[in-house]
Amino acid sequence: MGQLTEFSLTPFSTSRINEILIFSGFSVMYLLAVVGNMIIVVLVCSVPQLHTPMYFFLCNLSSVDIVYVSGIIPKMLSSILTEDKTISFYGCMTQLSFFIFCGDADIFILTFMAYDRYVAVCSPLHYTLIMTRKFCWILATSYMILSATNSLMFTIMISQLSFCYSNKINHFFCEIIHLIILSSSDTESMKTIITVEDFCVAGFSLVIILISYMRIINTIVNIPSSKGQLKAFSSCSSHIITVLLFYGPSIFMYLKPESEHSNEEDKILSMFYVAVVPTLNPFVYSLRNNEVLGAARKTAKVIWKRITFL
């Protein structure tokens, strides 16, 4: 463990008025993310027509996103409101572990959802035989184990580093790259491990998603009727939007050249996959999905009847 007992976060280099505006914006996004994803979880669990593999993984994605935003945003809001930017060493390691777990879990879930859409479009007659309840639970258990193992491994590695020269993290949460930069230890081997891990998890998953959609597009093009093509594409559109929202900022952040404003740009890009994407996911899957909208209306009617009856 390093010599420090706490770190100092640097949310945004701006005026106090702008910080209050940022606080207001993130507060709204946090509430929308938690409430929106909670509604998705409740609907999928309570409405029988949503008990399908696609919505099973959507429920998993929403559950992870609730943990994702709750592990990072409240601390940032507290730092802005109280102007106390400090976070304890153990608090920082806890936040880091949740960040890694949820980031990896999102990647695995999006990959499983792509495979689900591939089977549904390309092998519809075998869909129920392949995407069984048992198989879905095996996939869900595997991503939780892999994400938890990866999170624990990197959290332990970071916790063993020394932080002798500075405790100022130039970010609004305990992000692994910025902690490595801050460390006074030799971190070259750790950087190599992170690069390999990114390639194996994020890179390999993205390749699987791209291959799945190449096969899906090929199948859709060969569907004789335009109505059938539209129906097949619409079943995948929400997932495509989510993948673009999740991978787009991440890819841009890692591929963009270094600049004097790179730290502030990193913070803005991090906002997308930490706050914006979890906030938008429920809207993407509800506003573009008649089954979810229908289940929401039906549930709302039942609740209203019970309220009026009381």
C-alpha positions in Angstrom: 0.0 0.0 0.0 1.1 3.6 -0.7 1.9 6.1 2.0 -1.3 8.1 1.4 -4.5 7.7 3.3 -6.6 9.8 1.0 -6.7 11.2 -2.5 -8.0 14.5 -3.9 -10.3 14.4 -6.9 -10.4 17.2 -9.5 -13.9 17.1 -11.0 -13.8 20.0 -13.5 -11.5 23.0 -13.8 -14.1 25.7 -14.0 -15.9 28.5 -12.0 -18.2 27.9 -9.1 -21.2 28.9 -11.1 -20.4 26.3 -13.8 -19.8 23.7 -11.1 -23.3 24.3 -9.8 -24.7 23.9 -13.4 -22.7 20.7 -13.7 -24.1 19.5 -10.4 -27.6 20.2 -11.5 -27.1 18.4 -14.8 -25.5 15.3 -13.2 -28.2 15.2 -10.5 -30.9 15.0 -13.2 -29.0 12.4 -15.2 -28.4 10.3 -12.1 -32.0 10.3 -11.1 -33.1 9.5 -14.7 -30.5 6.7 -14.9 -31.6 5.1 -11.6 -35.3 5.5 -12.1 -35.3 4.6 -15.8 -33.2 1.4 -15.3 -35.1 0.5 -12.2 -38.4 0.6 -14.3 -36.8 -1.7 -16.9 -35.8 -4.2 -14.2 -39.3 -4.1 -12.6 -41.0 -4.5 -16.0 -38.8 -7.4 -17.1 -39.2 -9.2 -13.8 -43.0 -8.7 -13.5 -44.4 -8.9 -17.0 -44.5 -12.5 -18.4 -44.3 -11.4 -22.1 -40.9 -9.9 -21.4 -39.5 -13.2 -20.0 -37.3 -13.8 -23.1 -33.5 -13.9 -23.5 -33.3 -10.5 -25.0 -35.1 -8.8 -22.1 -33.2 -11.1 -19.6 -30.0 -9.5 -20.8 -31.6 -6.0 -20.9 -32.5 -6.5 -17.2 -28.9 -7.5 -16.5 -27.6 -4.4 -18.4 -30.0 -2.1 -16.4 -29.0 -3.7 -13.1 -25.3 -3.1 -13.8 -25.9 0.4 -15.0 -27.6 1.3 -11.7 -24.6 0.1 -9.8 -22.3 1.9 -12.4 -23.8 5.3 -11.9 -24.3 4.8 -8.1 -20.6 3.9 -7.6 -19.3 7.2 -9.2 -21.9 10.0 -9.6 -23.0 10.5 -5.9 -19.4 11.0 -4.8 -18.8 13.5 -7.6 -22.0 15.4 -6.7 -21.0 15.5 -3.0 -17.5 16.8 -4.0 -19.1 19.6 -6.0 -21.7 20.5 -3.4 -19.5 20.5 -0.4 -16.3 21.5 -2.2 -14.6 18.6 -0.3 -12.7 16.9 -3.1 -11.0 14.2 -0.9 -11.7 10.5 -1.0 -10.2 8.0 1.3 -7.7 5.4 0.0 -10.2 2.5 0.6 -13.0 4.6 -0.8 -11.0 5.1 -3.9 -10.2 1.4 -4.3 -13.9 0.5 -3.8 -14.9 3.0 -6.5 -12.2 1.6 -8.8 -13.4 -2.0 -8.2 -17.0 -1.0 -9.1 -15.9 0.9 -12.1 -13.9 -2.0 -13.5 -16.6 -4.6 -12.7 -19.4 -2.6 -14.3 -17.4 -1.6 -17.3 -16.4 -5.3 -18.0 -20.0 -6.5 -17.3 -21.4 -4.0 -19.8 -19.0 -5.2 -22.4 -19.9 -8.9 -21.9 -23.7 -8.2 -21.7 -23.6 -6.2 -25.0 -21.7 -9.1 -26.6 -24.3 -11.6 -25.4 -27.1 -9.4 -26.7 -25.4 -9.3 -30.1 -25.3 -13.1 -30.1 -28.9 -13.2 -29.1 -29.9 -11.0 -32.0 -27.7 -13.0 -34.4 -29.5 -16.3 -33.4 -32.9 -14.6 -33.6 -32.4 -13.2 -37.1 -30.1 -15.8 -38.7 -31.5 -19.0 -37.1 -35.0 -18.2 -36.0 -36.2 -21.8 -36.1 -33.5 -22.9 -33.7 -33.7 -19.8 -31.4 -35.7 -21.5 -28.6 -33.4 -24.5 -28.7 -30.2 -22.4 -28.5 -31.2 -19.5 -26.2 -32.6 -21.6 -23.4 -33.1 -20.4 -19.9 -30.2 -22.5 -18.7 -27.9 -21.2 -21.3 -28.8 -17.6 -20.5 -28.1 -18.2 -16.8 -24.8 -19.8 -17.7 -23.8 -16.6 -19.7 -25.0 -14.3 -16.9 -23.0 -16.3 -14.3 -19.9 -16.3 -16.5 -19.9 -12.5 -17.0 -20.3 -11.9 -13.3 -17.5 -14.2 -12.4 -15.1 -12.9 -15.1 -15.9 -9.2 -14.3 -15.5 -9.8 -10.5 -12.2 -11.6 -11.0 -10.9 -8.9 -13.3 -12.0 -6.2 -11.0 -10.4 -7.8 -7.9 -7.1 -8.5 -9.8 -6.7 -4.9 -10.9 -7.9 -3.4 -7.6 -5.3 -5.4 -5.7 -2.6 -4.5 -8.2 -3.4 -0.7 -7.8 -3.6 -0.9 -4.0 0.0 -2.2 -3.9 1.4 0.8 -5.7 3.2 3.6 -3.9 1.8 7.2 -4.1 4.5 9.3 -2.5 4.7 12.5 -4.6 1.1 13.6 -5.0 -2.4 12.6 -4.1 -4.2 14.7 -6.7 -6.2 12.6 -9.2 -6.9 14.8 -12.3 -10.3 13.2 -12.8 -13.8 13.2 -11.2 -13.5 9.6 -10.1 -10.8 7.0 -9.3 -10.0 5.9 -12.9 -7.3 3.2 -13.3 -5.1 5.1 -15.8 -5.0 8.2 -13.8 -4.1 6.3 -10.6 -1.2 4.6 -12.5 0.0 8.0 -13.8 -0.1 9.3 -10.2 1.9 6.4 -8.8 5.6 6.7 -8.0 6.1 2.9 -8.6 7.4 1.2 -11.7 4.1 0.7 -13.6 5.4 -0.4 -17.1 4.4 -4.0 -16.6 1.0 -3.0 -15.3 0.4 -0.8 -18.4 1.2 -3.8 -20.6 -1.2 -5.9 -18.6 -4.0 -3.3 -19.0 -3.3 -3.0 -22.8 -3.5 -6.8 -23.2 -6.6 -7.0 -21.0 -8.3 -4.2 -23.1 -7.5 -6.1 -26.3 -8.8 -9.4 -24.9 -12.0 -8.1 -23.3 -13.1 -5.0 -25.2 -11.4 -5.7 -28.5 -12.4 -9.4 -28.8 -16.0 -8.5 -27.7 -16.2 -5.7 -30.3 -15.0 -8.1 -33.0 -17.7 -10.6 -32.0 -20.3 -7.9 -32.2 -19.1 -6.7 -35.6 -19.1 -10.3 -37.0 -22.6 -10.9 -35.6 -24.0 -7.8 -37.3 -22.2 -8.6 -40.6 -24.0 -11.9 -40.6 -27.3 -10.2 -39.5 -27.0 -7.6 -42.3 -26.3 -10.4 -44.8 -29.4 -12.3 -43.7 -31.6 -9.1 -43.7 -30.5 -8.2 -47.3 -31.6 -11.7 -48.5 -35.1 -11.4 -46.9 -37.5 -11.1 -49.9 -40.0 -8.6 -48.5 -39.2 -5.1 -47.3 -41.6 -5.5 -44.4 -39.6 -8.5 -43.2 -36.4 -6.6 -43.6 -37.7 -3.7 -41.6 -39.0 -6.0 -38.8 -35.6 -7.8 -38.6 -33.7 -4.6 -38.5 -36.0 -3.0 -35.9 -35.4 -5.9 -33.5 -31.7 -5.0 -33.6 -31.8 -1.2 -33.8 -31.9 -0.5 -30.0 -28.9 -2.7 -29.4 -27.0 -1.1 -32.2 -27.6 2.4 -30.7 -26.4 1.2 -27.3 -23.3 -0.3 -28.7 -22.4 2.9 -30.6 -23.1 5.0 -27.5 -20.9 2.7 -25.3 -18.0 2.0 -27.6 -17.9 5.3 -29.5 -16.5 7.6 -26.7 -14.2 4.8 -25.4 -12.6 4.2 -28.8 -12.2 7.9 -29.5 -10.6 8.5 -26.1 -8.0 5.8 -26.6 -7.2 6.6 -30.3 -7.1 10.4 -30.0 -3.7 12.1 -30.0 -2.4 13.6 -26.8 -2.9 17.4 -26.4 -2.6 20.0 -23.7 -6.3 19.7 -23.0 -6.4 15.9 -23.0 -7.3 15.6 -19.3 -10.4 17.8 -19.7 -11.3 15.9 -22.9 -10.9 12.6 -21.1 -13.3 13.8 -18.4 -15.9 14.8 -20.9 -15.6 11.5 -22.8 -15.8 9.6 -19.5 -19.1 11.3 -18.8 -20.6 9.5 -21.8 -20.0 5.9 -20.7 -20.3 6.7 -16.9 -23.4 8.9 -16.9 -24.9 9.6 -20.3 -25.1 6.0 -21.7 -26.7 4.5 -18.5 -29.2 7.4 -18.6 -30.1 6.9 -22.3 -30.3 3.1 -22.3 -33.8 2.9 -20.8 -35.1 5.5 -23.3 -33.5 3.7 -26.2 -35.0 0.4 -25.3 -38.4 1.7 -24.3 -39.2 4.4 -26.9 -38.1 2.2 -29.7 -39.8 -1.0 -28.4 -43.5 -1.6 -28.6 -43.3 -4.6 -26.2 -41.7 -2.5 -23.4 -44.1 0.4 -24.0 -47.0 -2.0 -23.9 -45.8 -3.6 -20.7 -45.3 -0.2 -19.2 -48.8 1.0 -20.1 -50.3 -2.2 -18.8 -48.4 -2.0 -15.5 -49.3 1.7 -15.1 -53.0 0.9 -15.5 -52.8 -1.9 -12.9 -51.1 0.4 -10.4 -53.6 3.2 -11.1 -56.5 0.9 -10.6 -55.1 -0.2 -7.2 -54.5 3.4 -6.2 -58.0 4.5 -7.1 -59.5 1.4 -5.4 -57.7 2.3 -2.2 
